[in-house]
Amino acid sequence: MRRSLSDQVCIVGVGETDFVRGTDKSLTQLLTEAAVNACKDAGIHPSEIDGVINPWRYNVRCEDLVAGLGIKELKFSGRSEMGGASAIAAIQQAALAVEHGVAEYVVVATGQKGYSGPRLGGTDPRILDYNNTIMPNPEYRDNMEYPYGVMVPMQYFSLHANRWFYEYNPDPIGMQIVAMTCREHAHNNSKAYMKGRAMTEEDYQNSPMLVTPFRLFDCSLEIDGAGAVIVTSKRNAHRFKKPIYIAGIAEGHPNQPDDMPTRSDILDMGIKYAAPRAFEMAGISRDEIDFAEIYDCFTFIVLRQIEEMGFCERGEAPDFVKNGRITYGGQLPINTHGGLLSQAHIVGINHVVEGVHQLRGESGIAQVQDAKIGLVTGYGDMGDGSIAILHN
């Protein structure tokens, strides 16, 4: 019989840095700060950490956190190179490590200097070299895409988005609804970079079209910051006041995961394969989800994940998000903290942090009433997906 991770592992600490545009701190400092904050949240000394995972390709090495945290013995280290799907995939790795007794407390810490470092909105000519450090198969990118002007993520994903619009003719209003909902939710989050910065329908419609169909406000924020999550097994749960259990977790990959145009179905996404496994592990239905923190590097990615997870059929997500369904009090509140679109883009680990806060009842005026089960997703590279179903 296949052994399940369901309810064998819990998240006992979460932490973040401030989210800013402009910092003198190194990425190592940011990750260490987030990890220390997670330890404070859990009520453990950082030296108790004996496992470290740094998701995403260009982060600091696991060893770089040992001195800063005062780790006495590093028993487990790992990486997860799936772009924005990395954080949850790394939590799955951490869950396996603690459930099998390889380590007791594993910290998953990630983030980025998305504003102070090389960035798409900047003028640093090294951005294409940088892009080759975070995307799969740089040889393919160099020889088959860059010569034709396909150079950055919004261009890659526009191929997917335009095919979706061509095949299913979804209502474009769906992207605006996602953008404006995330902005409204950010106003209820003191840590959100866009708190207090209003967005009207006119603001959205008048924002520049960067790559069809993506306007400026369809794109996530360039921010400096980091987040961290501490994972342990249920045998240690008695030490903590509010452990949040992992009911189901999975990662998934599209066919030909290093490229989109050569797939038999350009709309194929890893979340389509991961979500059924996570729901099966958790033993729940989609109707039982109280809120969802859905990876939102671009507005359309939220819509497509809603479809591929089975909440509706392809092309139907814009109708699904209408009429207040994805805001507080709706059937499926999403990105209750503002998301990557309006809180901060720190590679999605802030979605996990928010999910934990919601299930502890700590989200203040952004709190989803009676939240018991939450869903968090990751999306990365050319369509990799990850998903965690959490409960209190």
N, C-alpha and C positions, 0 to 999 in steps of 0.2 A: 504494500500500500504506500502511495506517495505521501511523504511527510510534509506537513503544511507549516508555514511560519505564522499562521493566523493566531493572534493573541499570545504569541510566545515572546514578543519583543515590544518594547515601549520607548517612547521619546520622553525624556525626563528633564531636558533643559534646552532652551532656545535663546539665542542672542543675536544682536545686530549692532553695527556701528551707526553713527549718524550718516545720512545720505546727503552728499554735497557735490557741488561742481567746483573742484579745485581743492587739492590736498597735497601737503608735503610728505604725508605718510607713505611708506612703501606698501606694496601689496602684502608682504609678510606681516607688517605691523597691523594692517587692517584685519587680516584673518586671525591673528593672535588676539586682537581686541575683541572680535566677535566671539571667539572661543572662550575667552575669559568671562565675557558677559553671560554666555550660556552656562558656564560652570556656576556663576553666582546665582543664576536663575534656578539651577538644579539644587543648589545648596551643597555642592561638593568642592573640594579643593582641586585646582587644575592638575596637581601632581597625581591625582587618582586616574586621570585619563591614561589609558594604555593602548589605545588604537586611534589612528589618524587617517582620514581619507580627504584628499584635496581634489574634488572633482574639477574637471575641465583641463584642457591641454596645457595652457600657459601659466597655470598657477605656480606658486612656490612649491618646493618639495615638502613631503611630509616631515622629513628630518628638521626642516627649518623651524617647525613649531615646537620642537622638543624643549629647547632651552627656554623659550618664552613662556611656556606653560609649566616648566619645572617637572616634566614627565620623568618619573624614576626609571621606568622600563617600558619601552615601546615594544609591544608584542605583535602588533598588526598594523600594516600600512597598505594603502591602496590608492588607485586612481579610477576615474570613470570618464572616458573621453567621448561624450555624446552631446557636446554643446549644451543647450538648455535642458536637455533630458538628463544631464549628468547628476544633478543633486539627488533626485529621487532614486536613480539607479545606484548611486553611492550609498544611500540609506539602505537599500536592499543588500548591498555588500556588507554593510555594518551589521544589519540584522542577522545575516548568516554567521558572521564572526562571533557575535555575542551569544547567539542561540546555541552554537556548538562549543562554547567555552574557550575559544581562541583568545578572546579579550573580554574584559568586563564592561568598560566604558569607552565607546568609540565616538570621537567627535568628527562630524562631517562639516568642513568649513570651506566656503567658497565666496567669491565676489570678484570685483574687477575695478580697475581705475578706468572706468568707461568714459570719463571726461578728461582727466589729467594725462592719460596715456594716449597712444595713437587711436584716433576715432574717425568714424565716417563723416562726422560733421566738422572735422578740423581740416587743417591744411598740410599736415605732415605727409610727405610723399612716401613714407615707409608703410602707409596703410595697407597696400597690397601685399607687401612682404609679411606684415602682421596677419593679414587675412589668411595667408597660407599656413600660419601656425595654428589656426583654430578650426579650419575646415578640413574634411577628409580628402585624400588623394590629390595633393597639390600638383602632381604632374599632369593630371587630367585638367585641373583648373588652368594651369599655365598654357597648355597646348590646345585645348578644345573650347574653352569659354572666354578667357581673357582676350584673345585676339578678336572676338566678336563683341566685346564690350560688356560681357556678363562678368562682373567683377566683385560685387558685394551682395550680402544676404538679401536685401530688398529686391534685387534683380533676380536672384535665384528663385525666390518665393513668388515673384510676380508670374513666373511661368506656370506655377501651380494655380495661383489665384485666377489668372485669365482663362485657363482651361476649365476651371470650376464654373466661372461665369458663362463660358461658351456652352458647356454641356447642360447645365441645370438652370440657367437664367434666374439665379437667386436675386432677391430684392437688395440692392446696394445699401439700403437704409440700415441693414444689419450691422455693417461696419461702424457706422456713425453711432448706433445705439451702444455698441460695446465701448467705443471711445468715450462717450459722454457718461456712461454708467461708471466706468473706472474713475473718471475725473470727479464725479459726484461723490463716490466712495472715498476718494483721497481727502476730501474736505473733512472727513470724520476721523482722520488718522494724523496724529501730531507728528509722526515721523515721515509722512509722505512729502516728497519734494514739491509736488504740485498743490499741496494744501493751500487754500486761499487764492489760487489762481483759477479763476472761473473760465469755463468754456461754454459758449452758446452754440446753437445750431449754425449760426452765421459764421462764427469763428471756425468751426469745423469745415464747413463748405468752402470758406475762403482761404483755408490753409493751402500752401503750395502742393501741387501734384508732383511728387518726387519721381515715382515710377508707377505707371498705371497698373493697378488701381489704387496705389497707396498715396494718400495725402500725408502731410507732415504729422497730423494727429492720429494717423493709423500706426505710427511707429513708436517703439518703446524709447525710454529716456536714456541718454548718455550720462551716467552718474558714477561717482566714486563711492564705494562702500563694500561691505561684506556682511555675511550672516553665518551662523553656525547652529548645529543641532547635535544633541548628545543622545546616543542610542544605547540601551542596555537590555538585558533579558528580564523576563518577568520574575526570575528568582531574586532580583534586586529591587523589584518594584516597591516592596514594603518600606524602603528608605525614603520614599518621595510622597509628597502630599497629593499631587495630581498627575500621575503618569498617564500618558496618552498612548493607547495601544494601536499597533498596526494590525488591522483586520485583513488587509489584502495588499499586495504590492507586486509589481511586475514591470519589466521593460520589454519593448518590442521594436522591431526594425522592419522597414519596408523592403521589398525585394530590390536588389541593387542599391544598397543604402548609401553608396558614395556618390550617387548621381540621380537626377530626376528625369531628364528628357529621354533616356534610353530605357526607362521602365515600360513594361506593358501597360501599366496604368499610372500615369503621372500623379494621380490623386491618391495613390497608395501611401498610407501613413502607419508608422509603427504603433501608434496608440490603438489602432484597429485590432491588433493582435494582443497587445498588453491588457487592454481593458477587460475583455471577457475572462482572462485568467485571474485578474485581481478581484473581480466581482465573484467569481467562483470560489476563490480562496476565502473571501469575506463571508460568503453565504448570504448575500443580500441582493436586493433588486435596486434598479436605478431610482425608483420612486422613494426609496428610503434615505437618499442622500439629502441632508439638510442644507448644505452649501458646497460650493466648488471653487477652489482657487486654481484657475485654468491658465496655463502658461500663455502669455500674451505679448510675445515679441512684436507681433503685428495683429491688428484687430481681426483679420480674416482667419488667422490661425485659431483663435478662440472658437469661431463659428465652425470651422472644419473639425476641431476636436469634439465639439458637442455632437456633431453628426457621426463621426467615426467611433465614438464611445457608445453609440446606440440610443442617445436621447431623442433622436429624430432621424429621418432619412436624409440622404445627400440632397443639397439644395434647399432644405427646409429650415436650417438654423436661423436665417434672418427672421422668419415668422415665429420661431420658437422664442426668440429673445424680445419680442414685442410685448407691449402692454404691461410693463413692469415686472415681467417674470424673473429677471435676473438681478433685481435690486432687493433691498431689505424688505421683508414681508412678502416677496414673491415666491414662486414655487422653487426656484433654484438660484438663490443669490450667488453671484460670482465676484471674485476678486474684491472682497469686502474691505481690503486695505488700500485699494487703488491700483494694485498690480504693477507690472513692469511699465505699463503705459503711463501711470500717474503717481506711483510711489517711488520705485527705483528699479533699475535693471541690474540686479546682482545675481544673474544666472539662475533665477527662480527659487533660490533657497528661502527668500522672503515669503514665498507662497506657503512653504511648510511652516515657517514661524507663525504666520497668521493663522493657519489651520489649527495649530496647537493653542494659540491664544483664544480662538473661537471656542474650542472644545473645553477649555478651562473656564470659559465665561469671563475672559479678561479684556474683551475688545471694546468696552465702554459703549459709546453711542453707536458704534458700528456692530454691536453684538447681534448675532442672529438668535432670535428667541428659541430657547429649548434646544439648542444645537447639540446633537448627540453623535452624528456621523458626518464626517466631511471627506471630501475628495480633493486631492491635489495632483496636478499633472505637470509633466515636463515635455518640452518639444525642442529638438535640436538638430543641428547639421542639416542633412537633406531629408529629414522626416522621421528621425528616431523619436521614440516616445517612451514615456514612463508614467506610472500612476501609483499613488498610494491612497488607500482608503483607511482613514483613522477614526477612532471612536474613544469616548471618555469612559 
